[in-house]
Amino acid sequence: MISVLVADDHGLMIDGIKTALADTSDIQIVAEANNGLEVIKILKDQKIDVVLMDINMPYMDGLECTKEITRQFPNVKTIALTQYNESRFVKKMLRYGASGYLLKDTLRDELREAIRSVYNGNQYFSDNIDNRNILLNEAPQINNELPILTDRELEVLSLICNEFSGPEIALKINVSFGTVEKHRANLMIKSGSKNTAGLVRWALENNLVQ
């Protein structure tokens, strides 16, 4: 059972999420919070697998809360669930350790898929997020504040840098080609690269692969 905490300062939103997941046998909402401070308090007392995180909340917003979760509770996965479809929020949430980014108009099936995906160590982005604009408008970041990559992303990154094709990577790590491409897209977003060559250069310059 995947235990979920919903963090949002609008009760109607929380009720809607609870309704959307009510008949899902492997996902259970076990806690809710109205701000980031409440989230941290709950995580200290209760086992949570995934946090659905609104960004705009009082006292401690979703950005700062995600950063604290990554620092204090590294095994807890965070998915942004927000109305903000802007690259600056996507990149900040990723930099602070979020595993996914959804918009509030996401459909029930996509919400379920996202929760399962991040629980299993992957990243997930809403289909409504324009990843291409994020990639094109951001220069590659080469600095000391690197985004957090999952073990699977590092594995895919290493294979890309060693000139494996998408189908070859899928076969080697036993996943679908579509999953490989989603990992590739996530890596492009996190690195701010415009193409695979830029991604490889970013990985080598930041000593992420041998």
Phi and psi restraints in degrees (value plus and minus 20) as a CYANA .aco file:
   2 ILE   PHI    -111.4   -71.4
   2 ILE   PSI      96.0   136.0
   3 SER   PHI    -109.0   -69.0
   3 SER   PSI     110.5   150.5
   4 VAL   PHI    -142.7  -102.7
   4 VAL   PSI     118.6   158.6
   5 LEU   PHI    -131.1   -91.1
   5 LEU   PSI     110.4   150.4
   6 VAL   PHI    -124.3   -84.3
   6 VAL   PSI     103.2   143.2
   7 ALA   PHI    -134.9   -94.9
   7 ALA   PSI      91.0   131.0
   8 ASP   PHI    -180.3  -140.3
   8 ASP   PSI     122.2   162.2
   9 ASP   PHI    -110.5   -70.5
   9 ASP   PSI     -10.6    29.4
  10 HIS   PHI    -135.9   -95.9
  10 HIS   PSI      94.3   134.3
  11 GLY   PHI     -79.3   -39.3
  11 GLY   PSI     -55.2   -15.2
  12 LEU   PHI     -84.6   -44.6
  12 LEU   PSI     -55.3   -15.3
  13 MET   PHI     -86.4   -46.4
  13 MET   PSI     -63.8   -23.8
  14 ILE   PHI     -82.0   -42.0
  14 ILE   PSI     -63.6   -23.6
  15 ASP   PHI     -81.3   -41.3
  15 ASP   PSI     -58.9   -18.9
  16 GLY   PHI     -84.7   -44.7
  16 GLY   PSI     -60.6   -20.6
  17 ILE   PHI     -87.0   -47.0
  17 ILE   PSI     -61.2   -21.2
  18 LYS   PHI     -81.7   -41.7
  18 LYS   PSI     -60.9   -20.9
  19 THR   PHI     -85.2   -45.2
  19 THR   PSI     -61.8   -21.8
  20 ALA   PHI     -83.5   -43.5
  20 ALA   PSI     -50.2   -10.2
  21 LEU   PHI    -124.6   -84.6
  21 LEU   PSI     -15.7    24.3
  22 ALA   PHI     -80.7   -40.7
  22 ALA   PSI     -57.4   -17.4
  23 ASP   PHI    -121.7   -81.7
  23 ASP   PSI       3.7    43.7
  24 THR   PHI    -116.6   -76.6
  24 THR   PSI      96.1   136.1
  25 SER   PHI     -90.7   -50.7
  25 SER   PSI     -47.0    -7.0
  26 ASP   PHI    -124.9   -84.9
  26 ASP   PSI     -16.3    23.7
  27 ILE   PHI    -149.1  -109.1
  27 ILE   PSI     111.3   151.3
  28 GLN   PHI    -156.3  -116.3
  28 GLN   PSI     107.3   147.3
  29 ILE   PHI     -99.4   -59.4
  29 ILE   PSI      96.1   136.1
  30 VAL   PHI    -130.2   -90.2
  30 VAL   PSI     -29.4    10.6
  31 ALA   PHI    -178.8  -138.8
  31 ALA   PSI     138.1   178.1
  32 GLU   PHI    -162.4  -122.4
  32 GLU   PSI     132.2   172.2
  33 ALA   PHI    -164.1  -124.1
  33 ALA   PSI     133.1   173.1
  34 ASN   PHI    -123.2   -83.2
  34 ASN   PSI     -25.5    14.5
  35 ASN   PHI    -181.8  -141.8
  35 ASN   PSI     150.6   190.6
  36 GLY   PHI     -84.0   -44.0
  36 GLY   PSI     -54.7   -14.7
  37 LEU   PHI     -82.1   -42.1
  37 LEU   PSI     -60.4   -20.4
  38 GLU   PHI     -85.3   -45.3
  38 GLU   PSI     -56.7   -16.7
  39 VAL   PHI     -79.5   -39.5
  39 VAL   PSI     -70.5   -30.5
  40 ILE   PHI     -81.1   -41.1
  40 ILE   PSI     -60.6   -20.6
  41 LYS   PHI     -82.4   -42.4
  41 LYS   PSI     -63.4   -23.4
  42 ILE   PHI     -85.3   -45.3
  42 ILE   PSI     -61.7   -21.7
  43 LEU   PHI     -84.0   -44.0
  43 LEU   PSI     -46.5    -6.5
  44 LYS   PHI     -92.3   -52.3
  44 LYS   PSI     -42.9    -2.9
  45 ASP   PHI    -131.8   -91.8
  45 ASP   PSI     -31.6     8.4
  46 GLN   PHI    -162.2  -122.2
  46 GLN   PSI     123.8   163.8
  47 LYS   PHI     -98.9   -58.9
  47 LYS   PSI      98.9   138.9
  48 ILE   PHI    -145.8  -105.8
  48 ILE   PSI     116.7   156.7
  49 ASP   PHI    -112.5   -72.5
  49 ASP   PSI     -63.8   -23.8
  50 VAL   PHI    -156.2  -116.2
  50 VAL   PSI     115.1   155.1
  51 VAL   PHI    -129.5   -89.5
  51 VAL   PSI     105.3   145.3
  52 LEU   PHI    -110.9   -70.9
  52 LEU   PSI      93.1   133.1
  53 MET   PHI    -134.1   -94.1
  53 MET   PSI      96.1   136.1
  54 ASP   PHI     -92.5   -52.5
  54 ASP   PSI     131.5   171.5
  55 ILE   PHI    -108.4   -68.4
  55 ILE   PSI     -66.3   -26.3
  56 ASN   PHI    -110.5   -70.5
  56 ASN   PSI      75.7   115.7
  57 MET   PHI    -156.5  -116.5
  57 MET   PSI     134.7   174.7
  58 PRO   PHI     -96.0   -56.0
  58 PRO   PSI     144.2   184.2
  59 TYR   PHI      50.5    90.5
  59 TYR   PSI     -80.7   -40.7
  60 MET   PHI    -160.1  -120.1
  60 MET   PSI      98.3   138.3
  61 ASP   PHI     -99.3   -59.3
  61 ASP   PSI     157.1   197.1
  62 GLY   PHI     -86.9   -46.9
  62 GLY   PSI     -49.5    -9.5
  63 LEU   PHI     -85.7   -45.7
  63 LEU   PSI     -73.2   -33.2
  64 GLU   PHI     -85.1   -45.1
  64 GLU   PSI     -56.8   -16.8
  65 CYS   PHI     -85.1   -45.1
  65 CYS   PSI     -61.9   -21.9
  66 THR   PHI     -81.6   -41.6
  66 THR   PSI     -60.3   -20.3
  67 LYS   PHI     -81.5   -41.5
  67 LYS   PSI     -62.1   -22.1
  68 GLU   PHI     -87.8   -47.8
  68 GLU   PSI     -58.2   -18.2
  69 ILE   PHI     -81.4   -41.4
  69 ILE   PSI     -64.8   -24.8
  70 THR   PHI     -81.3   -41.3
  70 THR   PSI     -57.0   -17.0
  71 ARG   PHI     -96.3   -56.3
  71 ARG   PSI     -64.6   -24.6
  72 GLN   PHI    -114.0   -74.0
  72 GLN   PSI     -50.0   -10.0
  73 PHE   PHI    -153.7  -113.7
  73 PHE   PSI      48.8    88.8
  74 PRO   PHI     -82.4   -42.4
  74 PRO   PSI     -37.7     2.3
  75 ASN   PHI    -105.6   -65.6
  75 ASN   PSI     -29.3    10.7
  76 VAL   PHI    -106.7   -66.7
  76 VAL   PSI     110.5   150.5
  77 LYS   PHI    -112.4   -72.4
  77 LYS   PSI     122.3   162.3
  78 THR   PHI    -140.7  -100.7
  78 THR   PSI     113.2   153.2
  79 ILE   PHI    -140.0  -100.0
  79 ILE   PSI     102.2   142.2
  80 ALA   PHI     -89.6   -49.6
  80 ALA   PSI     111.6   151.6
  81 LEU   PHI    -148.2  -108.2
  81 LEU   PSI      79.6   119.6
  82 THR   PHI    -165.4  -125.4
  82 THR   PSI     148.3   188.3
  83 GLN   PHI    -111.9   -71.9
  83 GLN   PSI     -27.7    12.3
  84 TYR   PHI    -106.1   -66.1
  84 TYR   PSI      89.6   129.6
  85 ASN   PHI    -124.5   -84.5
  85 ASN   PSI      44.4    84.4
  86 GLU   PHI    -150.2  -110.2
  86 GLU   PSI     119.4   159.4
  87 SER   PHI     -79.7   -39.7
  87 SER   PSI     -54.3   -14.3
  88 ARG   PHI     -84.4   -44.4
  88 ARG   PSI     -54.9   -14.9
  89 PHE   PHI     -95.4   -55.4
  89 PHE   PSI     -60.3   -20.3
  90 VAL   PHI     -78.9   -38.9
  90 VAL   PSI     -69.1   -29.1
  91 LYS   PHI     -87.8   -47.8
  91 LYS   PSI     -56.2   -16.2
  92 LYS   PHI     -86.3   -46.3
  92 LYS   PSI     -63.9   -23.9
  93 MET   PHI     -82.3   -42.3
  93 MET   PSI     -59.4   -19.4
  94 LEU   PHI     -85.7   -45.7
  94 LEU   PSI     -63.6   -23.6
  95 ARG   PHI     -82.4   -42.4
  95 ARG   PSI     -54.3   -14.3
  96 TYR   PHI    -104.7   -64.7
  96 TYR   PSI     -22.2    17.8
  97 GLY   PHI      92.7   132.7
  97 GLY   PSI     -13.8    26.2
  98 ALA   PHI     -84.9   -44.9
  98 ALA   PSI     127.5   167.5
  99 SER   PHI    -121.1   -81.1
  99 SER   PSI     -29.0    11.0
 100 GLY   PHI    -178.8  -138.8
 100 GLY   PSI     144.4   184.4
 101 TYR   PHI    -166.0  -126.0
 101 TYR   PSI      94.5   134.5
 102 LEU   PHI    -141.6  -101.6
 102 LEU   PSI     130.7   170.7
 103 LEU   PHI    -114.5   -74.5
 103 LEU   PSI     135.4   175.4
 104 LYS   PHI     -90.8   -50.8
 104 LYS   PSI     -30.4     9.6
 105 ASP   PHI    -113.9   -73.9
 105 ASP   PSI      -6.2    33.8
 106 THR   PHI     -82.7   -42.7
 106 THR   PSI     129.1   169.1
 107 LEU   PHI    -103.6   -63.6
 107 LEU   PSI     140.8   180.8
 108 ARG   PHI     -77.8   -37.8
 108 ARG   PSI     -63.1   -23.1
 109 ASP   PHI     -84.6   -44.6
 109 ASP   PSI     -57.5   -17.5
 110 GLU   PHI     -89.5   -49.5
 110 GLU   PSI     -57.3   -17.3
 111 LEU   PHI     -80.3   -40.3
 111 LEU   PSI     -65.2   -25.2
 112 ARG   PHI     -82.6   -42.6
 112 ARG   PSI     -64.9   -24.9
 113 GLU   PHI     -81.3   -41.3
 113 GLU   PSI     -60.7   -20.7
 114 ALA   PHI     -83.5   -43.5
 114 ALA   PSI     -64.9   -24.9
 115 ILE   PHI     -81.5   -41.5
 115 ILE   PSI     -66.4   -26.4
 116 ARG   PHI     -83.8   -43.8
 116 ARG   PSI     -59.1   -19.1
 117 SER   PHI     -85.0   -45.0
 117 SER   PSI     -69.6   -29.6
 118 VAL   PHI     -89.8   -49.8
 118 VAL   PSI     -52.5   -12.5
 119 TYR   PHI     -80.0   -40.0
 119 TYR   PSI     -53.9   -13.9
 120 ASN   PHI    -109.8   -69.8
 120 ASN   PSI      -8.0    32.0
 121 GLY   PHI      73.3   113.3
 121 GLY   PSI      -8.5    31.5
 122 ASN   PHI    -123.6   -83.6
 122 ASN   PSI     156.6   196.6
 123 GLN   PHI    -125.7   -85.7
 123 GLN   PSI     136.1   176.1
 124 TYR   PHI    -166.3  -126.3
 124 TYR   PSI     112.7   152.7
 125 PHE   PHI    -145.3  -105.3
 125 PHE   PSI     118.6   158.6
 126 SER   PHI     -77.4   -37.4
 126 SER   PSI     120.8   160.8
 127 ASP   PHI     -81.8   -41.8
 127 ASP   PSI     -39.8     0.2
 128 ASN   PHI    -102.6   -62.6
 128 ASN   PSI     -29.4    10.6
 129 ILE   PHI    -100.6   -60.6
 129 ILE   PSI     108.8   148.8
 130 ASP   PHI    -103.3   -63.3
 130 ASP   PSI      65.3   105.3
 131 ASN   PHI     -80.9   -40.9
 131 ASN   PSI     -52.8   -12.8
 132 ARG   PHI     -82.8   -42.8
 132 ARG   PSI     -61.2   -21.2
 133 ASN   PHI     -85.8   -45.8
 133 ASN   PSI     -57.9   -17.9
 134 ILE   PHI     -81.1   -41.1
 134 ILE   PSI     -64.1   -24.1
 135 LEU   PHI     -86.3   -46.3
 135 LEU   PSI     -62.5   -22.5
 136 LEU   PHI     -95.1   -55.1
 136 LEU   PSI     -47.4    -7.4
 137 ASN   PHI    -114.7   -74.7
 137 ASN   PSI     -24.1    15.9
 138 GLU   PHI    -135.6   -95.6
 138 GLU   PSI     111.4   151.4
 139 ALA   PHI     -98.1   -58.1
 139 ALA   PSI     133.3   173.3
 140 PRO   PHI     -76.2   -36.2
 140 PRO   PSI     115.6   155.6
 141 GLN   PHI    -118.2   -78.2
 141 GLN   PSI     100.7   140.7
 142 ILE   PHI    -144.1  -104.1
 142 ILE   PSI      74.0   114.0
 143 ASN   PHI    -174.0  -134.0
 143 ASN   PSI    -194.2  -154.2
 144 ASN   PHI    -104.8   -64.8
 144 ASN   PSI     -29.1    10.9
 145 GLU   PHI    -124.2   -84.2
 145 GLU   PSI      54.3    94.3
 146 LEU   PHI     -97.7   -57.7
 146 LEU   PSI     128.0   168.0
 147 PRO   PHI     -89.0   -49.0
 147 PRO   PSI     137.0   177.0
 148 ILE   PHI    -103.0   -63.0
 148 ILE   PSI     105.9   145.9
 149 LEU   PHI    -127.5   -87.5
 149 LEU   PSI     121.8   161.8
 150 THR   PHI     -95.3   -55.3
 150 THR   PSI     145.6   185.6
 151 ASP   PHI     -79.4   -39.4
 151 ASP   PSI     -59.9   -19.9
 152 ARG   PHI     -85.8   -45.8
 152 ARG   PSI     -60.3   -20.3
 153 GLU   PHI     -83.9   -43.9
 153 GLU   PSI     -60.1   -20.1
 154 LEU   PHI     -84.3   -44.3
 154 LEU   PSI     -57.5   -17.5
 155 GLU   PHI     -84.7   -44.7
 155 GLU   PSI     -66.1   -26.1
 156 VAL   PHI     -84.7   -44.7
 156 VAL   PSI     -62.0   -22.0
 157 LEU   PHI     -79.6   -39.6
 157 LEU   PSI     -63.6   -23.6
 158 SER   PHI     -81.8   -41.8
 158 SER   PSI     -62.5   -22.5
 159 LEU   PHI     -87.8   -47.8
 159 LEU   PSI     -58.2   -18.2
 160 ILE   PHI     -81.0   -41.0
 160 ILE   PSI     -64.8   -24.8
 161 CYS   PHI     -87.2   -47.2
 161 CYS   PSI     -42.0    -2.0
 162 ASN   PHI    -116.0   -76.0
 162 ASN   PSI      -0.5    39.5
 163 GLU   PHI      48.9    88.9
 163 GLU   PSI       6.8    46.8
 164 PHE   PHI     -98.5   -58.5
 164 PHE   PSI     121.0   161.0
 165 SER   PHI     -99.7   -59.7
 165 SER   PSI     147.3   187.3
 166 GLY   PHI     -76.2   -36.2
 166 GLY   PSI     -70.1   -30.1
 167 PRO   PHI     -81.2   -41.2
 167 PRO   PSI     -57.0   -17.0
 168 GLU   PHI     -86.8   -46.8
 168 GLU   PSI     -59.5   -19.5
 169 ILE   PHI     -84.2   -44.2
 169 ILE   PSI     -64.0   -24.0
 170 ALA   PHI     -77.7   -37.7
 170 ALA   PSI     -63.9   -23.9
 171 LEU   PHI     -87.7   -47.7
 171 LEU   PSI     -59.4   -19.4
 172 LYS   PHI     -89.2   -49.2
 172 LYS   PSI     -59.1   -19.1
 173 ILE   PHI    -123.7   -83.7
 173 ILE   PSI     -13.2    26.8
 174 ASN   PHI      41.6    81.6
 174 ASN   PSI      30.8    70.8
 175 VAL   PHI    -154.2  -114.2
 175 VAL   PSI     152.8   192.8
 176 SER   PHI     -96.2   -56.2
 176 SER   PSI     138.6   178.6
 177 PHE   PHI     -81.0   -41.0
 177 PHE   PSI     -58.5   -18.5
 178 GLY   PHI     -80.1   -40.1
 178 GLY   PSI     -58.9   -18.9
 179 THR   PHI     -85.6   -45.6
 179 THR   PSI     -60.3   -20.3
 180 VAL   PHI     -80.8   -40.8
 180 VAL   PSI     -63.7   -23.7
 181 GLU   PHI     -86.8   -46.8
 181 GLU   PSI     -53.6   -13.6
 182 LYS   PHI     -86.3   -46.3
 182 LYS   PSI     -61.3   -21.3
 183 HIS   PHI     -81.8   -41.8
 183 HIS   PSI     -61.5   -21.5
 184 ARG   PHI     -81.6   -41.6
 184 ARG   PSI     -64.8   -24.8
 185 ALA   PHI     -82.3   -42.3
 185 ALA   PSI     -61.3   -21.3
 186 ASN   PHI     -83.4   -43.4
 186 ASN   PSI     -60.5   -20.5
 187 LEU   PHI     -85.0   -45.0
 187 LEU   PSI     -57.9   -17.9
 188 MET   PHI     -83.2   -43.2
 188 MET   PSI     -61.8   -21.8
 189 ILE   PHI     -84.4   -44.4
 189 ILE   PSI     -68.2   -28.2
 190 LYS   PHI     -85.0   -45.0
 190 LYS   PSI     -55.7   -15.7
 191 SER   PHI    -106.3   -66.3
 191 SER   PSI     -38.7     1.3
 192 GLY   PHI      54.3    94.3
 192 GLY   PSI      -0.4    39.6
 193 SER   PHI    -101.4   -61.4
 193 SER   PSI     130.5   170.5
 194 LYS   PHI    -112.9   -72.9
 194 LYS   PSI     -40.4    -0.4
 195 ASN   PHI    -176.2  -136.2
 195 ASN   PSI     158.3   198.3
 196 THR   PHI     -84.5   -44.5
 196 THR   PSI     -57.6   -17.6
 197 ALA   PHI     -81.0   -41.0
 197 ALA   PSI     -61.1   -21.1
 198 GLY   PHI     -85.7   -45.7
 198 GLY   PSI     -56.6   -16.6
 199 LEU   PHI     -84.3   -44.3
 199 LEU   PSI     -64.6   -24.6
 200 VAL   PHI     -82.8   -42.8
 200 VAL   PSI     -64.4   -24.4
 201 ARG   PHI     -80.6   -40.6
 201 ARG   PSI     -64.1   -24.1
 202 TRP   PHI     -80.7   -40.7
 202 TRP   PSI     -63.7   -23.7
 203 ALA   PHI     -83.9   -43.9
 203 ALA   PSI     -62.4   -22.4
 204 LEU   PHI     -90.1   -50.1
 204 LEU   PSI     -61.9   -21.9
 205 GLU   PHI     -88.7   -48.7
 205 GLU   PSI     -44.4    -4.4
 206 ASN   PHI    -121.5   -81.5
 206 ASN   PSI      -8.6    31.4
 207 ASN   PHI      36.7    76.7
 207 ASN   PSI      19.6    59.6
 208 LEU   PHI    -108.1   -68.1
 208 LEU   PSI     -36.6     3.4
 209 VAL   PHI    -157.4  -117.4
 209 VAL   PSI     141.4   181.4
